[in-house]
């Protein structure tokens, strides 16, 4: 009995030890990956800070400008990914162990900033014309998203993130929908005389919540929200699939 019990204890120790060393491989990135990651983190941080600063001082007469700039998902997601990059840079420079939870947070932040870029490029910019692509919008809607996505693939290549984690990407936009909904009901001004941040979150449009129309917003806010959530899940799943492929190269 003692020998059997002793063998079980030794087996447990080997399992724990194996798990420990498996976990240790995530402690730090390879030097080349660390350098690349730091470069893109700096790009994210500087672009987000400068873009937000320029947007704030552009004044309320410009699109997404002035003090109300912080009420938009664009700036909120830029600030979030910048903070994630700052903390991530600290982890890398101090050789701190990077946990799986941290990569999930970074993953969610990366998908959120991707949404910012895609919605602006495909939905908002076409309705605004040439004025949409000023310096601040280029930084916050193009440079930051691209740099953040590249950095995600550089860092996530050493860690497995379960596909089930993809559902976390819906949390930030859903929280923003609630925030914008409260603003709509309470009459907050996201722009002069406008109590919604984006046309597809205008619950009082001709399309309402579930209707359809031949002009903007073409379909109700509920359909837009559903469409964007599905888009986020697809993008998140694709990102995790690509990360798996890169890790196995």
Order of alpha helices (4+ residues) and beta strands (2+ residues): alpha-alpha-alpha-alpha-alpha-alpha-alpha-alpha-alpha
